[in-house]
Each structure stands twice: as C-alpha cells, then as structure tokens.
Amino acid sequence: MPKTCSIKFVGLRRRSVYECHPVLISRDQPPAVANHMSSSEWTSFCGKIDAALMPMSRVRRMSRNIAGAIMGAYPLVLVLRLVMYLAGGGLDVARIVGIVSFAVLGLATSSLVGVQVYAKITSTAVLQSLETICEDTSKQYPQLLSFHVRHVHILSFCGCICNRSHRKLSGLHSVALRYIEVKVADVEAPATGEVG
C-alpha cells in the first residue's frame, strides 16, 4: 500500500489586511519523497509550483491596495462634507460634494467587486496550472510518485453570547485549505553508482 504525505502552501493565512506575503509551497521535502527525488529535482518542482502561484500573490496585493483605498475613501468623503458644511457652502456646492462622494464610494465598491471576480478567475487558472505541474511530475516518476492537488473544507462554528442589549451572533464558517498530496510507492529506490 502506498504511503501518502502532504506538502503545504505557506503564506495563505493573513493576520491582517496589511500583510501581503507571497503564496509559496513549503520547501520541506518529505523524507519518503527524498528516497525517489533528488534535492535539485525537488527544488525545480517547488520553483514550478511557486511560479504557478505567483498570480495569487498579485491578487492579494491588489485586494490589499483596494481595501486600503476603500478605508481611505470613506473618511475622505466625510471630511470633505464636513469642510463644505463648515465653510457654509450653498446648495450647489452640497450637490457637487454629494455627487463626488457617491462617485468615490461607487468606484471603490465596484473595484472591490472587480477584484473578487478577477480573484475567482485567477484562482481557477492557478489551480489548473498546479494540476498540470503535478500531472507532469507524476509522469516523470511512473509507479513511484504520484502528485495531486487536494483541498479540504473545514467548517468552524463561530458564536458569541452577549448581554441582553446585544444580539447573539453565531454561524458556520467554511475555510478551504489546499495542499499537494504525494503518494509514494513502497518500492525502494534503486541504488545509484557503479558496482565495482
């Protein structure tokens, strides 16, 4: 029966919106894989996976920048309205400020939706690239190593019981974790070198 091991991606989880680490594959080579794959072949495999993951890092940077723009747009609109109010602007100025406010907030919101659509398209293309790389690598090691992109959905319950003046917030949250599974055959790798 073949052994299985998993290779995780690093940089997937962010603690805040401002963090933007690239998404990469873990460089730790599982010992079972090391019996069949040299360190240079492993480094080459990791490099191909990292290159395929590069668009996801770009999407993360874009989403971080747009989130920052949205967080900056709301206070800007409020300050602009306050300044116009204190300056005693007339009805025409109030209309212009209202139109500009609506345009800024609409642009920020539509940009966020656009990035989400782009992220979905990009993640589908990245997943296909990862599957192709795994398939090609598996063909290089027939009946020894088999690489597969896997994912698991983790459901977690999030609940908060507050005092009577607040509502109870609860719900299930789903997180999809992706990894590369490697199935390793039970055969020992042939000894390399010349027999004297």
C-alpha positions as CSV (number, residue, x, y, z in Angstrom):
1,M,0.0,0.0,0.0
2,P,1.5,3.4,-0.9
3,K,2.4,6.0,1.7
4,T,0.9,9.4,1.4
5,C,2.3,12.7,2.5
6,S,1.2,16.3,2.1
7,I,3.1,19.4,1.0
8,K,1.5,22.6,2.4
9,F,1.4,26.1,0.9
10,V,2.8,28.9,3.1
11,G,1.6,32.5,3.2
12,L,-2.1,31.6,2.7
13,R,-3.3,33.0,6.0
14,R,-3.1,36.6,6.8
15,R,-3.5,38.1,10.3
16,S,-4.4,41.5,8.9
17,V,-5.3,43.2,5.7
18,Y,-1.9,44.9,5.6
19,E,0.1,41.7,5.5
20,C,0.8,40.6,2.0
21,H,3.2,37.7,2.0
22,P,3.6,35.7,-1.3
23,V,1.9,32.3,-1.5
24,L,4.6,29.7,-1.9
25,I,5.0,25.9,-1.5
26,S,6.8,24.7,1.6
27,R,10.4,23.8,0.8
28,D,10.5,20.9,3.3
29,Q,10.9,17.8,1.3
30,P,9.1,14.8,2.9
31,P,11.6,12.0,3.7
32,A,9.5,9.5,1.7
33,V,9.8,11.7,-1.4
34,A,13.5,12.2,-0.9
35,N,14.1,8.5,-1.5
36,H,12.9,8.9,-5.1
37,M,13.6,12.5,-6.0
38,S,16.9,14.4,-5.7
39,S,17.2,17.7,-4.0
40,S,17.7,19.5,-7.3
41,E,14.6,17.9,-8.8
42,W,12.7,18.9,-5.6
43,T,13.9,22.5,-6.0
44,S,12.9,22.5,-9.6
45,F,9.4,21.2,-8.7
46,C,9.0,23.8,-6.0
47,G,10.1,26.5,-8.4
48,K,7.5,25.5,-10.9
49,I,4.8,25.5,-8.2
50,D,5.9,28.9,-6.9
51,A,5.8,30.3,-10.5
52,A,2.2,29.0,-10.9
53,L,1.2,30.5,-7.6
54,M,2.6,34.0,-8.5
55,P,-0.8,35.3,-9.8
56,M,-2.4,34.6,-6.4
57,S,0.2,36.9,-4.7
58,R,-0.7,39.6,-7.2
59,V,-4.4,39.2,-6.4
60,R,-3.6,39.5,-2.7
61,R,-1.6,42.7,-3.3
62,M,-4.5,44.2,-5.3
63,S,-7.1,43.3,-2.7
64,R,-4.9,44.8,0.0
65,N,-4.5,48.1,-2.0
66,I,-8.2,48.3,-2.8
67,A,-9.1,47.6,0.8
68,G,-6.7,50.5,1.8
69,A,-8.3,52.8,-0.8
70,I,-11.8,52.0,0.5
71,M,-10.8,52.6,4.1
72,G,-9.2,55.9,3.0
73,A,-12.2,56.9,0.8
74,Y,-14.8,56.8,3.5
75,P,-13.0,59.2,5.8
76,L,-12.1,61.5,2.9
77,V,-15.8,61.8,1.9
78,L,-16.8,62.5,5.5
79,V,-14.1,65.2,5.9
80,L,-15.0,66.7,2.5
81,R,-18.6,67.0,3.5
82,L,-17.7,68.4,6.9
83,V,-15.4,71.1,5.4
84,M,-18.1,72.1,2.9
85,Y,-20.7,72.3,5.7
86,L,-18.4,74.4,7.9
87,A,-17.4,76.6,5.0
88,G,-21.0,77.5,4.5
89,G,-21.2,76.2,1.0
90,G,-24.5,76.7,-0.8
91,L,-26.9,74.2,-2.2
92,D,-24.9,73.9,-5.4
93,V,-21.7,73.0,-3.5
94,A,-23.6,70.4,-1.4
95,R,-24.9,68.8,-4.6
96,I,-21.4,68.7,-6.1
97,V,-20.0,67.2,-2.9
98,G,-22.8,64.6,-2.8
99,I,-22.1,63.6,-6.4
100,V,-18.4,63.3,-5.8
101,S,-19.0,61.3,-2.6
102,F,-21.3,58.9,-4.4
103,A,-18.8,58.6,-7.3
104,V,-15.8,57.9,-5.0
105,L,-17.7,55.3,-2.9
106,G,-19.2,53.7,-6.0
107,L,-15.8,53.4,-7.7
108,A,-14.3,51.9,-4.5
109,T,-17.1,49.4,-4.2
110,S,-17.1,48.4,-7.9
111,S,-13.3,48.0,-7.7
112,L,-13.7,45.6,-4.8
113,V,-16.2,43.6,-6.7
114,G,-13.9,43.6,-9.8
115,V,-11.0,42.3,-7.7
116,Q,-13.2,39.5,-6.4
117,V,-14.2,38.4,-9.9
118,Y,-10.6,38.6,-11.0
119,A,-9.5,36.5,-8.0
120,K,-12.0,33.8,-8.9
121,I,-10.8,33.7,-12.5
122,T,-7.2,33.7,-11.4
123,S,-7.7,31.0,-8.8
124,T,-9.3,28.7,-11.4
125,A,-6.3,29.3,-13.8
126,V,-3.8,28.7,-11.0
127,L,-5.5,25.5,-9.9
128,Q,-5.4,24.2,-13.5
129,S,-1.7,25.1,-13.7
130,L,-1.0,23.3,-10.4
131,E,-2.8,20.2,-11.6
132,T,-0.8,20.2,-14.9
133,I,2.5,20.5,-13.0
134,C,1.6,17.7,-10.7
135,E,0.5,15.5,-13.6
136,D,3.7,16.2,-15.5
137,T,5.8,15.5,-12.4
138,S,3.9,12.2,-11.8
139,K,4.7,11.2,-15.4
140,Q,8.4,11.6,-14.6
141,Y,8.2,9.1,-11.8
142,P,5.8,6.4,-13.0
143,Q,4.7,3.9,-10.4
144,L,7.0,5.6,-7.8
145,L,5.5,9.1,-7.0
146,S,2.1,10.5,-7.8
147,F,1.4,14.2,-7.2
148,H,-2.2,15.5,-6.7
149,V,-3.7,18.9,-5.8
150,R,-6.2,18.4,-2.9
151,H,-8.4,20.5,-0.8
152,V,-10.3,20.1,2.3
153,H,-13.1,22.2,3.6
154,I,-13.0,22.9,7.3
155,L,-16.2,24.0,9.0
156,S,-15.9,26.0,12.2
157,F,-18.6,27.3,14.5
158,C,-18.3,31.0,15.5
159,G,-20.6,32.1,18.2
160,C,-20.9,35.0,20.7
161,I,-23.3,35.1,23.5
162,C,-23.6,38.7,24.6
163,N,-25.6,40.6,27.2
164,R,-29.3,41.4,26.6
165,S,-28.6,44.6,24.8
166,H,-26.7,42.8,22.0
167,R,-27.8,40.2,19.6
168,K,-26.4,36.7,19.6
169,L,-24.0,36.3,16.7
170,S,-23.2,32.8,15.5
171,G,-22.8,30.8,12.4
172,L,-20.8,28.3,10.5
173,H,-17.7,29.4,8.6
174,S,-16.1,27.3,5.8
175,V,-12.4,27.5,5.0
176,A,-10.9,25.7,2.0
177,L,-7.3,24.5,2.6
178,R,-5.3,23.4,-0.4
179,Y,-2.3,21.2,-0.4
180,I,-0.4,18.8,-2.6
181,E,-0.7,15.2,-1.8
182,V,2.1,12.8,-2.8
183,K,1.5,9.1,-3.0
184,V,4.8,7.2,-2.6
185,A,5.1,3.6,-3.7
186,D,6.5,1.1,-1.3
187,V,9.4,0.2,-3.5
188,E,12.9,1.2,-2.5
189,A,14.7,3.5,-4.8
190,P,17.4,1.7,-6.9
191,A,21.0,2.3,-5.6
192,T,22.9,4.7,-7.8
193,G,26.6,4.4,-8.6
194,E,28.7,1.8,-10.3
195,V,29.2,-1.7,-9.0
196,G,32.9,-2.4,-8.9
